Amino acid sequence: MSNKYIFLIALTLVIHFIDTLSYSVRLNSVKSGNFALSTSLFNIIVLVSRTANTFQGPLIGSLIDSSISHKYDPLMQVRGIIFAASGGTLMAIVLIPTFLKLFGVAMAKLEVSGSIPSLVVQSLSVSNIKRIAKNTIKPKKSMLDNLRYKNIPKRLLLLNAFITGIYTIGVLSSNYAVIYLPQKAATIAQSSGLINGIATIMLTLFIDPKSAVITDEAYRGKREYGDVKALVIMLIGTKLIGTLLGQLFLVPSARLLSLIYK
């Protein structure tokens, strides 16, 4: 296993870890009342995650180039990257209670300092990292009790799973499609931006607005806090399902792309 592949696995894990944690920021925005500040930090977290996603392309392209030159099918390696996406999501699910506690502390410090860069520098200090490790909160079954699942639109959850599946394999499928049509490698690989762009637009049009409406209504007292909690848990759950769906979407989408460009 090459160092590049290990780095790619780690990068994918971190991307989905951060992306999953960003879902839980909605809980803090309602509970703390700092809606604007929470939303600002939420947008920064999502931006970091989606920007880091662009670094996948060159690394995956290098993996595909190597497989073509050595004449082997990198399917299992590509599937390993998708499993890293599922692993990062699962890790975030386990650490969400800890993240919410730390996020609340970060919000309080940000109100005082007003500077995100200084907050990041403070957070990365050795003493703070040790403190974080000691204050880890284990998820409990009681956290899932009495959740208001019935008030969350099921179509929203199905869409989230489907779109996440597409987003997970956007870069991977477009690069893997080169295996079927190596003579048009550059053209096919460039379609990754189009696929991820479409998935991002779908998230922006169909998932984010409805989620924001539910969060906003809870913030203004028109909904119970439990609705936001149920929303976040179910969105995260369907995100995990979406990364697993990526395994099913990978080969068919790669073959479809190769047919389109043939």
Secondary structure, DSSP 4 states (H G I P E B T S, - for coil): --HHHHHHHHHHHHHHHHHHHHHTHHHHHHHHS-HHHHHHHHHHHHHHHHHHGGGHHHHHHHHHHHHHHTT---HHHHHHHHHHHHHHHHHHHHHHHHHHHHHHHHHHHHHHH--HHHHHHHHTSHHHHHHHHHT-----GGGGTT--GGGS-HHHHHHHHHHHHHHHHHHHHHHHGGGT-GGGHHHHHTHHHHHHHHHHHHIIIIIHHHHHHHHHHHHTTSS-HHHHHHHHHHHHHHHHHHHHHHHHHHHHHHHHHHHHH-
